């Protein structure tokens, strides 16, 4: 299997603060990863490295076979789809939903004078349909609900037909119904052999979609545990990563967690 991501002893420092500390992580073709940890664990910073938007202070990072620092990241980034709150904040509120998705073909966040082929138009429509928001195509992005925005952002991230799709807390801010709709859509994406390699960052085991294969637990910028999800996702490992005695329960293909009841 080909390595899609290969991080070796990656460290990120800002001043005297260490955000990631000697993180080694290999992601291969066909895998669907969840990165789980509490606030401040380093999850979003890890995705910044994985998307080619941040270089390690120390260590080595290879993305899609190219080492950061020895490749033109502007050629590399279109091969990596990214959905994040920071990216969403750059999308003009007056942009139509269709153009929000379409402009990803050029890697821009606002339509200007660029032109698109019929194939681009049809792909944008197909992606909006796949995530149940085709009917919103002419609406302005700023008028959408949080759940609708999340689905549009994922459709946008897939527009360039990436080899790697990174999703940074896609369920953040959603109500229960919105979260479940999103989890269902991501589960369908995970089950599709044509989908890119997926990496999903979250705080909550309840947001892990069925079909995801691997899990990394981060704590204080370090890898607490990593591997196949059925081996890594245990009450003991989860408690260690969150620094709290937790009880993990599995319900079919879904999980839930709660604090252990004091004896």
C-alpha positions as CSV (number, residue, x, y, z in Angstrom):
1,X,0.0,0.0,0.0
2,X,1.2,3.5,-0.8
3,X,1.8,6.0,2.0
4,X,-0.4,9.0,1.5
5,X,0.9,10.8,4.7
6,X,4.2,10.0,6.4
7,X,5.2,12.1,9.4
8,X,8.4,11.2,11.2
9,X,9.1,12.8,14.6
10,X,7.3,16.0,13.6
11,X,7.6,18.8,16.1
12,X,5.9,22.2,15.9
13,X,7.1,25.0,18.3
14,X,5.9,28.6,18.5
15,X,8.3,30.5,20.8
16,X,8.7,28.4,23.9
17,X,5.5,26.5,23.4
18,X,5.6,23.0,21.9
19,X,2.3,22.3,20.0
20,X,3.3,19.0,18.4
21,X,6.0,16.9,20.0
22,X,7.7,14.2,17.9
23,X,4.6,13.0,16.2
24,X,5.1,10.0,13.9
25,X,2.1,8.9,11.8
26,X,1.6,7.0,8.6
27,X,-1.6,7.0,6.6
28,X,-2.0,4.6,3.6
29,X,-4.3,4.4,0.6
30,X,-7.8,3.1,1.4
31,X,-7.7,4.1,5.1
32,X,-10.2,6.3,6.9
33,X,-8.7,8.0,10.0
34,X,-10.2,9.7,13.0
35,X,-7.9,12.0,15.1
36,X,-9.4,12.4,18.6
37,X,-8.4,14.5,21.6
38,X,-9.4,17.2,23.9
39,X,-9.0,21.0,23.2
40,X,-5.4,22.0,22.9
41,X,-4.2,18.5,22.0
42,X,-2.7,19.6,18.7
43,X,-5.3,18.2,16.3
44,X,-5.8,21.3,14.1
45,X,-2.1,21.9,14.0
46,X,-1.6,18.3,12.8
47,X,-4.0,19.0,10.0
48,X,-2.2,22.2,9.0
49,X,0.9,20.0,8.5
50,X,-1.0,17.3,6.7
51,X,-2.5,19.9,4.3
52,X,0.9,21.5,3.5
53,X,0.0,24.8,5.2
54,X,2.6,24.5,8.0
55,X,6.1,23.1,8.0
56,X,7.6,21.2,10.9
57,X,10.0,22.9,13.2
58,X,11.8,19.6,13.4
59,X,11.2,16.2,11.8
60,X,10.0,15.3,8.3
61,X,6.6,15.3,6.7
62,X,5.9,13.7,3.3
63,X,2.5,14.3,1.7
64,X,1.4,12.3,-1.3
65,X,5.0,11.1,-1.8
66,X,6.5,14.6,-1.7
67,X,8.5,15.9,1.3
68,X,7.5,19.3,2.7
69,X,10.4,21.7,2.0
70,X,11.4,20.0,-1.2
71,X,8.1,20.5,-3.2
72,X,6.1,23.5,-4.4
73,X,3.2,23.5,-2.0
74,X,1.0,25.4,-4.4
75,X,1.1,22.4,-6.7
76,X,0.6,20.0,-3.9
77,X,-2.4,21.7,-2.1
78,X,-5.0,21.2,-4.9
79,X,-4.5,17.4,-4.5
80,X,-5.6,17.8,-0.8
81,X,-9.1,18.7,0.1
82,X,-9.6,20.6,3.3
83,X,-12.7,21.6,5.2
84,X,-12.1,23.8,8.3
85,X,-13.6,26.7,10.2
86,X,-10.7,28.9,9.2
87,X,-11.3,28.2,5.5
88,X,-15.0,28.8,5.8
89,X,-14.4,32.2,7.3
90,X,-12.7,33.2,4.1
91,X,-15.7,32.4,1.9
92,X,-17.6,35.6,1.0
93,X,-21.1,35.5,2.6
94,X,-22.5,36.9,-0.7
95,X,-21.2,34.0,-2.8
96,X,-23.8,31.6,-4.2
97,X,-23.5,28.0,-2.9
98,X,-22.9,26.8,-6.4
99,X,-19.9,29.2,-6.8
100,X,-18.6,28.3,-3.4
101,X,-18.1,24.7,-4.7
102,X,-17.2,25.6,-8.2
103,X,-14.4,28.0,-7.3
104,X,-12.5,25.2,-5.5
105,X,-11.5,24.0,-9.0
106,X,-9.2,27.1,-9.1
107,X,-8.4,27.0,-5.4
108,X,-10.0,30.4,-4.8
109,X,-12.8,31.4,-2.4
110,X,-14.6,34.1,-4.5
111,X,-15.6,34.0,-8.1
112,X,-14.0,36.7,-10.3
113,X,-13.1,36.4,-14.0
114,X,-12.2,32.8,-14.2
115,X,-14.1,30.6,-16.6
116,X,-15.3,27.0,-16.1
117,X,-16.0,24.1,-18.4
118,X,-19.3,22.2,-18.5
119,X,-17.5,19.3,-16.7
120,X,-16.7,21.6,-13.8
121,X,-20.4,22.8,-13.7
122,X,-21.7,19.3,-13.7
123,X,-19.2,18.1,-11.0
124,X,-20.3,20.9,-8.7
125,X,-23.9,20.0,-9.2
126,X,-23.2,16.3,-8.6
127,X,-21.4,17.1,-5.3
128,X,-24.1,19.4,-4.1
129,X,-26.6,16.6,-4.9
130,X,-24.5,14.0,-3.1
131,X,-24.6,16.0,0.1
132,X,-28.3,16.9,-0.1
133,X,-27.9,20.6,-0.8
134,X,-28.4,20.9,-4.6
135,X,-31.6,22.8,-4.0
136,X,-29.5,25.5,-2.3
137,X,-27.3,26.2,-5.3
138,X,-28.5,29.8,-5.9
139,X,-28.7,30.7,-2.2
140,X,-26.0,32.9,-0.7
141,X,-23.6,31.1,1.5
142,X,-24.1,33.6,4.4
143,X,-27.9,32.7,4.5
144,X,-27.3,29.0,5.2
145,X,-27.8,27.2,8.5
146,X,-24.6,25.8,10.2
147,X,-25.5,22.2,9.0
148,X,-26.0,23.4,5.4
149,X,-22.7,25.2,5.5
150,X,-20.8,22.2,6.7
151,X,-22.2,20.0,3.9
152,X,-21.4,22.7,1.3
153,X,-17.8,22.9,2.6
154,X,-17.3,19.2,2.3
155,X,-18.7,19.3,-1.3
156,X,-16.2,22.1,-2.0
157,X,-13.3,20.2,-0.5
158,X,-14.1,17.3,-3.0
159,X,-14.4,19.6,-6.0
160,X,-10.8,19.2,-7.2
161,X,-11.0,15.3,-6.9
162,X,-8.4,15.3,-4.1
163,X,-6.3,12.2,-3.2
164,X,-6.6,13.2,0.5
165,X,-9.6,14.8,2.3
166,X,-9.0,16.5,5.7
167,X,-12.1,17.4,7.8
168,X,-11.4,19.6,10.8
169,X,-14.3,19.2,13.3
170,X,-17.0,19.2,10.6
171,X,-19.8,18.6,13.2
172,X,-18.8,21.5,15.5
173,X,-21.8,23.8,16.1
174,X,-24.4,21.4,14.8
175,X,-27.5,20.4,16.6
176,X,-28.3,16.7,17.0
177,X,-30.2,16.4,13.8
178,X,-27.5,18.2,11.8
179,X,-24.8,16.1,13.4
180,X,-26.6,12.8,12.5
181,X,-27.1,13.9,8.9
182,X,-23.5,14.8,8.6
183,X,-22.3,11.5,10.2
184,X,-24.5,9.6,7.8
185,X,-23.1,11.5,4.8
186,X,-19.5,10.8,5.9
187,X,-20.3,7.2,6.5
188,X,-21.5,6.9,2.9
189,X,-18.3,8.7,1.7
190,X,-16.1,6.3,3.7
191,X,-17.8,3.3,2.2
192,X,-17.2,4.4,-1.4
193,X,-14.0,2.9,-2.9
194,X,-13.7,5.9,-5.1
195,X,-13.4,8.3,-2.2
196,X,-10.0,9.8,-1.3
197,X,-8.2,8.9,1.9
198,X,-10.2,10.5,4.7
199,X,-8.9,12.1,8.0
200,X,-11.5,13.4,10.4
201,X,-10.7,15.5,13.4
202,X,-13.1,15.6,16.3
203,X,-13.5,15.9,20.1
204,X,-16.3,13.4,20.4
205,X,-16.6,9.6,19.8
206,X,-20.3,10.1,19.0
207,X,-19.2,11.9,15.8
208,X,-17.2,9.0,14.5
209,X,-18.9,7.7,11.3
210,X,-19.3,4.0,10.6
211,X,-16.7,2.8,8.1
212,X,-13.7,4.7,9.5
213,X,-10.9,2.2,10.0
214,X,-8.1,3.8,12.1
215,X,-7.8,6.1,15.1
216,X,-5.1,8.4,16.5
217,X,-5.5,9.7,20.1
218,X,-3.6,12.9,20.8
219,X,-2.7,14.2,24.2
220,X,-0.7,17.4,24.8
221,X,0.8,17.4,21.3
222,X,1.9,13.7,21.5
223,X,0.5,10.5,20.1
224,X,-1.1,8.7,23.0
225,X,-2.2,5.7,20.8
226,X,-2.6,5.0,17.2
227,X,-3.8,2.1,15.0
228,X,-6.9,0.2,13.9
229,X,-10.0,1.7,15.5
230,X,-11.2,-1.5,17.1
231,X,-7.8,-1.9,18.9
232,X,-7.2,1.7,19.9
233,X,-10.7,2.9,20.9
234,X,-11.1,1.5,24.4
235,X,-12.2,3.0,27.7
236,X,-8.6,2.8,29.0
237,X,-7.0,4.5,26.1
238,X,-9.7,7.2,25.9
239,X,-9.4,7.9,29.6
240,X,-5.6,8.3,29.2
241,X,-6.0,10.7,26.3
242,X,-8.6,12.9,28.0
243,X,-7.1,12.7,31.5
244,X,-10.5,11.6,32.9
245,X,-11.9,8.3,33.9
246,X,-14.3,7.5,31.0
247,X,-16.6,4.7,30.1
248,X,-16.8,3.9,26.4
249,X,-19.9,2.1,25.0
250,X,-20.5,0.7,21.5
251,X,-23.9,0.7,19.9
252,X,-23.7,-1.3,16.7
253,X,-21.3,0.8,14.5
254,X,-21.4,3.9,16.8
255,X,-19.8,4.8,20.1
256,X,-20.6,7.0,23.1
257,X,-18.6,8.0,26.1
258,X,-19.4,9.3,29.6
259,X,-17.5,10.0,32.8
260,X,-17.3,6.9,35.1
261,X,-19.6,7.0,38.1
262,X,-17.7,7.4,41.4
263,X,-17.7,4.2,43.5
